Amino acid sequence: MTLANRYLLYIILLHLALAGTTYFALEKNKLYFLASELGIAGSLGVALYIYQAFRKPANFVSAGIEAIREKDFSIKFVETGNAEIDELIQVYNLMIDQLRLERTRQAEQQFFLDKLISAAPITLLILDYDARVSAVNPKARALLRLPDSSLLGKSLSAIDHPLMAHLENLAPDQPHTIKLAGVETYRVLRGQFIDRGFARQFVFLEELTAEIVETEKRAYGKVIRMMAHEVNNSIGAVNSILHVAEPDIPDPDIRQAVRVAIDRNDRLNSFMRRFADVVRLPIPHRVATDLRTLVTDVARLMRPQADSREVSLQVDLPAEPIMWSIDAAQLEQVLVNVVKNALEACQSGNTVQINLTTNQVSIQNNGQPIPDVVATNLFEPFFSTRATGQGIGLTLTREILLNHGFSFSLRTEPSGWTVFRIEC
């Protein structure tokens, strides 16, 4: 029973007791009895009036509490003329105004934050209290190429993307640079913020691939152009002199040495032209092309080399045409380079497979795996693991695929197969 109800019960019982006592005391004196009963009735009325007056603030408080519980900050009370009650009403109305203003401010800030997150040019993943993804922005969906069902409610390690495995154990509030097995490079920050008194985390991802590739290209392009200019000028002049002098040399041994020098200069000139081709690579002239025909031609071209190494070259093509908008000559050069590298990684009895799907070409082999220390450097300009290699093939491959806007990767998978994937 509430305090108000107990007080009301007390008033009623008290006045009933007074009425009963008056009845027994003044039963024979009708006049005094009636006067006493009227006085008791008046006292009861006054007590009930005072009770109602005391109840009004409680009613206001109860109604206000219910409105706040329902998060309805639009209800305000009108003053009654009672100074004490009006003071309570003024305090309540002021509190409601402040709450409504604060809620409006929070709603506006949340709306602005949501718009800012959606428009952010970098990838953002927001984690809940259990370190599971609770929100992502459009840039994250585009980068990870996964639907919300594959992102929301999952821990970072449970998301099917090679980048996520590197994020699980990052130290908070410290920027890191992560390079995947392909050319992709990312700047990553795993930060923290306080939400309702508890720590939550977020992950910023910024792709640096384009900036790094462009910086590298400017750097090695300038060096290659300078080298090519100096080498070609020198070789041209030297070869002209040697060609003129060669017929007049009486000693056959010296004449043969001059011929060797001329041939060596020609090979050096050819070597520099291959480097210069990377810098002078033209913008792709893209035409709708059936990838089945292109893959078939590459496989036919590379089959003699596979047979000479006793490596099985297999091709898996769909029945329907697969049309990509590509520069056929450039993409053919890419496939030739990749298949050639795959064959060179194999020994007798190994297999190279070329698989084609609607949006992917993969070249895989079960030959020598790629060591982890080498995997992240494969697409560095002119990087090569072979003593006689110049790293031109993968550098040219990288430039062609980036110019086409294709994503690609090269890694040895847990199955032991090394896979080069190209996705349009």
N, C-alpha and C positions, 0 to 999 in steps of 0.2 A: 504494500500500500504506500502511495506517495505521501510526502509530508503535507501537501495541500489537502489531500483526502483525510488524513488523520486529524488535521486541524478542523476541518468541516465536521467530522464526526464528533470531535470534542465539543464544539459549539452546540450541536444539536442535542447531545446527551446532557450537557450542562443545563441547557434551558428546559429540557424535559424534566430534569431533576428539580429545578426551581419551580416549574409549574406543578409538579406533584407535591412538593413540600408546601407550596402556597395553598393548594387545594385542601390538604389535611389540616393546615393551621387556621385557615380562614373560611372553612366550609360553612360555618353558621353565620358569618358576617358577610352577607352577599355583596354589599357595597365595596368593602375592602378587598374582597376576593376578586371581583370584576376589575377593580383598579389595578390590582397586582398582576392579574393575567394580561391586561392590556400593556402594562409596563414590561412584562417578560416578553410579550410578542414584539413590542417595539425594540427591546434589546436584541432580540433574535434578528430582527430586520436590519438593525444597525450593524450587528456582527457579520451578517451575510453581505451587506454592502461593503464593509471593510475587507471582507474575504475576496469579493470580486475585484476591489481596487488592488489588492495585493496580487491577484491572479493575472491582471492585465500585463504587467512586465513579463511574467512567466510565459504567458501566451505569445507575446511578441518574440521572446527568446526562442520558444519552441518552433514557431513558424519560421524564424530566421535560420535556426539550425537545420530545419528540413530543407529550406531553399539552398543553403550552402551544401548540404549533403547531396542534393540533386544537381549541384553545380549550376544553379540558376541564379545569376548575379543581376538579374533585371528587376527583382522584387524590392521595392522600397516602401516604408511605412510613412503615413501621414501623421503629423503631430496632433495630439488630442486636447491640448490645453492644460493638461496636468504636468506641472513642472518636472516632477520626478520621472514620469513616464516619457515626457518629451526629451529629456536629457538622454535616456536610454535609446530612444528612437534616433536621435541625432548621431550618437556614437555608432549605432548599427548602420545607418545610411552612409556615414563616412567610410566605415569599413567596407561596405559593399561597393562603393565607388572606387576605392583603392584596389579591391580584388578584381573588379571588372576592368579597370585600367591596366592592371598587371597582366591579366589574362590576355587582353588585347595586344599588349606589347609582346608577350611571349608568342602569341599566334603569328604576329607580324614578323618577329625574328625567326621563328621556325619556317615560315613561308620563304623568307629571304634566304635562309640557310639551305633549304631544299632546292631553290632555284640556283643558288651558287654551286651546290654539289652537282646538280644536273648539267650545268653549263661548264663545269671545270674541264680544262683541256687535259687533265691527267687522271689516271685511273684511281678510284677510291673505293675501298671495301671497309665497311663499318662492322665491327664484331660486337656480339652481345656479351653478357657477363660470363658465359661459358666458352668464350673465344670461338664462337660460331658466327658465320657471316649472317648479319641481319639486314643489311642494305648494301646495294651497289649502285653506282651511277652509270649512265649510258656508255661512257668511255670504257668502263670495266667490261661491260657486255661485249663491246666491239673488240676489245683487245683479247679477251679470253675466248671469245666465240662460243659461249655457252649460254643456254637459257637460264632463267631465274631458278627453275626447278633443280638445276645442277649446281647452283651456287648457294642459295639461301638455306640456312639451317645446317650448313656443313662446316666442319673445321677446315682450315686451309690445306692440311695434308690430305683430306678426303676429296678435294676438288681435282678433277682429271685434267690437269694442265702441268707441263714440266716446270713452269716457274713456281708453282705453289710449294713444291717440296723444299725450295730454298728459303721460304718465308717462315716456316714453323718455328725455328729456334733463333730468329734474329734478336739481337739485343734491342730493347726499346729506346726510342728517341735518338738513334744513331743512324745516319744515312749510310747505305751500302750500295755498291755497284755489283750487279749480278750479270754474268754473261752465260748464255745457254750454249748448247752444243752447236747451234747454227750461228748466224751472224747477229742475232738479237742481243742487245745490251740494255739493261734497265737500271735506273736509280730507284732505290727502295727505302722507304722510311716506315717503321712500325712505331706509331706513337700511342699515347695514352690520354684519356680525358676522364673527368669525373661526372657521372650521371646519377643523380639522386643519392649521392654520398658513396657510391661504389665506383671502382675503376673499370673502365672499358677501353678497348683498343681500336685503332683504325690502321689501315695500310694504304700508303701512297705509293703508286707505281708510275714512273715516268720513263717512257721508252726513249732511249738515246741513240738508237740504231742509225737513224737518218743523219743526225748531226755528226756522229763519229765517222760514218762512212764518207760523208761529204768532206770532213776535215782531212781524213786519210787520203782521199782522192786528190784534193788540192795539193797536199804535200808531196805524194809520190808522183803526181802528174807533172809538177814543176821539175822535179829531179829527173824524171824520165825524158822529158822534152829537152832539157839541157844536155843530158848524156847522149841522147840520140843525135842532137845537132852536132856536138863535138865529134862523136864517133863517126858519123856519116861523112862529115867534112874531111876528117883525117883519112878515113878509109878510101874515099873517092880519090883524093889526091895521091895517096900512096899507090893504089892500084893502077892509076893512070901511068905513073912513072914505071911501075913494074911491067905493065903490058908493053910499054914502049921499049924498055930495056931487054926484055926477055929474048926476042929473036936474035939479038946481037951478042949474046953471051956464048962464047965458044965452048966453055966447059959444060958438059951435059949434067954433071952433078950439081953445079951451081944453078943451071937452068931449071933442073927439077926442084931445087930448093926454092927458087923464085915462084914456081908453079904452086908449091905447097903453101907459100906465104899468101899468094893470091886467093887460093881456095879458103885458107883460114880467115882472111879478111872478109870474104863473101859470107862465110858462116857467122862471123861476128856481126856483120851487117844484118843478116837474117835474124839473128838473136835479138838485136836491138829493135828490129821492126816488130817482132812479137810483143816486146814490152810496150812499144808505142801503140800497138793495136788496142791495148787496154784503155789507154788515155783517149784514143780517137774513136772509141766505140760509138757508132751512131745511135740516135734515138730509134727505138723499134718502129718499123713500119708494119703495123698490126693489121692482119687480115684473118677473117674466120677460116680456120684450118681444121681438118679432121685429124685429131691426134693419132688415130689408129694407123693412118697411112704414114705419118711421120715416125712413129715408134717402129713400125714394120721395116721402114727403110734403114733406120739406125741399126736395128738388129741384124738385118741382112749385111750391112756394111761391116759390123763388128764380129760376125760369126767366124770368118777365117782366123782372126786373132784368137777367138775363144777356142777354136779347134786346135790351133797350134799349141795352146797351153793345156789342152785336154780338160777344158772347163766347159760344163754344160750351160749353154745360154738359152733360157726359157722365156717365153713371152706369153702373157695372159691378157687378152684383149676382149672387150665386150662385143656383143653382136651388133649393137646399134652404133651409129657414128657419134663421136665425142668431139664437139666443136668448141675450140678455144680461139679467142682473138689474140693472135701472136705474130711475131716476126718469125716465120718458119725457119729461115736460115740461121738466125741467132739461137733459137731454142734447139735446133738440130745440133749446133755446136755444143750446147750445154749437155745434151744427152750423150753425145759422143765422148765428151770429157769424163762424164760421170761413169759411163759404162767402161771406158778404158781404165779408170782408176779402180773400179770394182774387179775387173779382170786381173789387174796387176796385184791385187790383194789376195788372189786365189792361187791355189796350187792344183795339181792334177787331181781330178775327182770332185773338186768343189763345184758349186752352182751359183750362177748369176741369174736372177729373175727380174723381169721388167713387168710391172703390173700397172694397168690403166683403169681408172674409174672415172666417174662423171667429173669430179673436180680435183683429181689427184693422180700424179705419176710417181711411182716409187721404183727405185732400183736397189735391190738388196742382194747380198752375197753372204755366204757362210765361210768366207776365208778368214784371213788374219783380222782380229778385232782391233778397234781403235783404242789405244791406251787413254785413260782418263786425263793424263797430263797433256795429251795432244789434242783431245777433242775440242777444247775451248779455243784453240789457236788455228783450227783448220782453215778458217776463212780470213785469217790475217793476210794482208797483202803480201803475196809472193812467199808465203810460208810453205815449206815442203819438208816431208820426212825422208825423202830419198836423197842420197848423196849427190846424184846428178840432176835432181829436179830443181826447177826455178820457181815453182808455185804459181805459174802463169795460168794453168788450167782452171783451178778453183777461183782465182782472182777474177778471171774473165767470166766464169760461171756466176759468181756473186753479182758482178756488175749487170749482166744480162737479166738475171732474175729480179734484181732490185728495180731496174728500169721498166720491167714488165709489171711491177707491183705484186709479184708472187711471193708467198712465204715459203721458206724451205728450211730443212734441217738435215743434219748428217750425224748419226750416232749409232753405236753398237747397243742393241737392246738386250734385255736379260736372257732372251732366247739364244743369244750368240750370233744372230744375224745382224749385219751392219746395213742400215737402211738410209738411203738418200730420198727424202720426200719433197715433192714440189706440189704446192696447192695453189690453185687460181682463186 
